[in-house]
């Protein structure tokens, strides 16, 4: 039934979706998946080359995690309706039963994540200047503004983080990975969610607890704020290897600093008195 739903979606949106590739062609494009670029929660990404010479990144979706085709539909539905310098370009796709892949324009500088930790890329050993960091921050914001207000259908990303910001040869950022995205009409700003989704450390409070309010595009703004703090601080916001996550979670860190300052000011007043 999931396959029927995806095929129905592709047929209905035929004029909007990019070129369709067979799985055998995907194998040729990637040279049988020889050059692995990275691994995500929904699949591995491989470097490839099209017949016209264009370099691409091919995301092979995990058959188990995307069993109902939701990730696939979200990606195609979201990116196919966008056209912005700060949104990743979808070149094509493959859908053959359980074999599903998404083909993107290749970004030679990879993800932002590898550059902001210690403000240095371990692979290239190049420093990211603050001027470049500022440019990235501004352009990611422009991309988000376009998704929220510039598209015919509003798109809420729900997974803004350094790993999902790709950089081209000029370090121009591209928002990628729309697997968790939600689409709604321009007249609506609130979306319904059955369960929390996103990445720990970047999820807005209202996404995992309705006690903080209803879920809207502001959840992306919160995640964007976490991304900016991570860029400025130069380290990850919550790491898997850290025992006490409160030591890394930026809101906790900021609260601790503010609280400590109150204590120090209070102590100074008492001593002065």
C-alpha positions in Angstrom: 0.0 0.0 0.0 2.9 2.4 0.8 4.3 1.8 -2.7 0.9 2.6 -4.2 0.8 5.9 -2.2 4.2 6.9 -3.4 3.4 6.1 -7.1 0.1 8.0 -6.8 2.0 11.0 -5.4 4.6 10.9 -8.2 1.9 10.6 -10.9 -0.1 13.5 -9.4 3.0 15.7 -9.2 4.5 14.6 -12.4 5.1 18.0 -13.8 6.9 19.2 -10.6 9.1 16.3 -9.7 12.6 16.0 -11.2 13.9 13.2 -13.5 13.3 9.6 -12.5 16.3 7.1 -12.6 16.3 3.3 -12.5 18.2 1.6 -9.7 20.6 0.1 -12.2 21.4 3.7 -13.4 21.9 4.8 -9.8 24.5 2.0 -9.4 26.3 3.2 -12.5 26.1 6.8 -11.4 27.8 6.0 -8.0 30.1 3.3 -9.5 28.3 0.7 -7.4 28.3 2.9 -4.3 32.1 3.1 -4.1 32.6 6.7 -2.6 30.6 7.1 0.6 30.2 10.8 1.7 28.4 10.3 4.9 25.7 8.5 6.9 22.4 9.9 8.1 19.5 8.6 10.2 17.5 7.8 7.1 20.3 6.5 4.8 23.9 6.7 3.5 25.1 9.3 1.0 27.4 8.5 -1.9 29.2 10.6 -4.5 28.3 10.1 -8.1 28.7 11.5 -11.6 25.9 11.8 -14.2 26.4 11.2 -17.9 26.7 14.9 -18.6 29.6 15.2 -16.1 27.7 16.8 -13.2 28.8 15.6 -9.8 26.0 14.6 -7.5 25.3 13.3 -4.0 23.0 10.2 -3.9 21.1 9.5 -0.7 20.1 5.8 -0.6 17.2 5.7 1.8 17.1 3.1 4.5 14.6 0.4 3.5 13.6 -0.2 7.2 13.3 3.4 8.4 11.5 4.6 5.3 9.2 1.6 4.9 6.1 3.7 4.4 7.8 6.1 2.0 7.2 9.1 4.2 10.8 10.3 4.1 10.9 10.0 0.3 7.6 11.9 -0.2 8.6 14.6 2.2 11.9 15.2 0.4 10.4 15.3 -3.1 7.3 17.3 -2.1 9.3 19.9 -0.3 12.4 20.5 -2.5 10.5 20.1 -5.8 8.4 23.2 -5.0 11.4 25.3 -4.0 13.9 27.4 -5.9 16.3 29.4 -3.7 20.0 29.8 -3.6 20.1 28.6 0.0 18.0 25.5 -0.5 19.6 22.3 -1.8 18.7 21.3 -5.4 17.1 18.0 -6.1 18.4 16.6 -9.4 16.5 13.4 -9.6 15.2 10.3 -7.7 14.8 6.6 -7.9 11.8 4.6 -6.8 11.7 0.9 -7.5 9.7 -0.7 -4.7 12.0 -0.9 -1.6 14.9 0.7 -3.6 14.6 4.5 -3.1 17.2 7.2 -3.7 17.4 10.9 -3.9 19.9 12.7 -6.1 21.2 16.1 -5.1 23.7 18.6 -6.6 27.1 17.8 -5.1 28.4 20.2 -2.4 32.2 20.0 -2.4 32.7 21.5 1.1 30.3 19.0 2.7 28.3 19.9 5.8 28.7 22.8 8.1 29.2 20.4 11.1 32.8 19.5 10.2 33.8 23.2 10.1 32.4 24.7 13.2 33.9 22.4 15.9 37.0 24.2 17.0 36.3 26.5 14.1 38.4 24.2 11.9 37.8 21.4 9.4 39.8 18.3 10.3 39.7 17.2 6.7 41.0 20.4 5.1 42.7 22.0 8.1 41.3 25.3 6.9 40.0 27.9 9.3 36.6 29.4 8.8 36.9 33.2 9.1 34.3 35.0 11.1 33.4 36.9 7.9 32.5 33.6 6.3 30.7 32.4 9.4 28.6 35.5 9.4 27.8 35.0 5.8 26.6 31.5 6.5 24.5 32.6 9.4 22.7 35.3 7.4 22.1 33.1 4.3 20.7 30.2 6.3 18.3 32.7 7.8 17.3 33.8 4.3 16.7 30.2 3.3 14.5 29.6 6.3 12.6 32.9 5.6 11.9 31.6 2.1 10.6 28.3 3.3 8.3 29.9 5.8 7.0 32.9 3.8 8.3 32.7 0.2 6.9 29.4 -1.1 3.4 28.9 -2.4 3.1 26.2 0.3 4.8 27.0 3.6 7.5 24.5 4.6 8.5 23.8 8.2 11.8 21.9 8.2 11.9 20.6 11.8 15.5 19.4 11.6 17.7 22.5 11.3 21.2 21.6 12.5 24.8 21.9 11.3 24.7 18.4 9.7 21.9 19.5 7.4 23.5 22.7 6.2 25.6 21.9 3.1 28.3 24.2 1.7 29.2 24.7 -2.0 32.6 25.6 -3.3 32.1 29.2 -2.2 30.8 28.3 1.2 27.3 29.3 0.3 25.0 27.3 2.6 22.2 25.1 1.4 19.5 23.8 3.7 19.1 20.1 3.1 17.4 16.9 4.4 13.7 17.6 4.3 12.6 14.1 5.6 10.9 15.5 8.6 9.4 18.6 6.9 5.7 19.6 7.2 3.8 21.5 4.5 0.9 23.7 5.2 -1.1 26.5 3.4 0.1 30.1 3.6 -2.9 30.9 5.8 -1.9 28.5 8.5 1.0 28.8 10.9 0.2 26.0 13.3 0.8 22.3 12.5 -0.4 19.2 14.3 2.2 16.6 15.4 1.5 13.2 17.0 5.0 12.9 18.4 8.2 14.8 18.9 10.6 14.8 15.9 14.0 16.3 15.2 17.4 16.0 16.9 18.1 16.4 20.6 19.7 19.7 21.3 17.9 21.5 18.5 14.2 20.6 19.2 12.1 23.5 20.3 10.3 22.9 23.7 6.8 23.0 22.2 7.7 20.1 19.8 8.1 17.6 22.7 5.7 19.2 25.1 2.4 21.0 24.3 2.6 22.7 27.7 5.0 25.2 26.0 2.4 26.1 23.3 1.4 25.0 19.8 3.9 24.0 17.1 4.6 26.5 14.3 7.5 27.8 12.1 9.0 29.2 15.3 10.3 25.7 16.0 12.7 26.2 13.1 13.7 29.6 14.5 14.6 27.9 17.8 16.7 25.3 16.0 18.3 28.0 14.0 19.2 29.8 17.3 20.9 26.6 18.6 22.8 26.4 15.3 24.1 30.0 15.6 25.1 29.4 19.2 27.0 26.3 18.2 28.8 28.2 15.4 29.8 31.0 17.8 30.8 28.6 20.6 32.7 26.3 18.3 31.5 23.0 19.7 28.6 20.7 19.5 25.4 21.3 21.4 25.1 18.0 23.2 27.3 15.2 22.1 26.7 11.4 22.3 29.9 10.8 24.2 29.1 13.3 27.0 27.9 11.9 30.3 26.2 15.0 31.6 24.4 16.6 28.8 23.5 19.7 30.9 27.1 20.6 30.7 26.8 21.1 26.9 23.2 22.0 26.3 23.4 25.7 25.5 20.2 26.9 27.3 21.4 25.2 30.4 24.9 26.7 30.0 23.5 30.2 29.5 21.2 29.8 32.5 24.1 28.6 34.6 26.2 31.6 33.6 23.4 34.1 34.3 22.7 32.4 37.7 26.3 32.5 38.6 26.6 36.2 37.8 23.6 36.8 40.1 25.4 35.0 42.9 28.7 36.8 42.3 26.9 40.2 42.2 25.1 39.3 45.4 28.3 38.2 47.1 30.0 41.5 46.0 27.2 43.6 47.4 27.4 41.7 50.8 31.2 42.1 50.9 31.0 45.8 50.0 28.4 46.2 52.7 
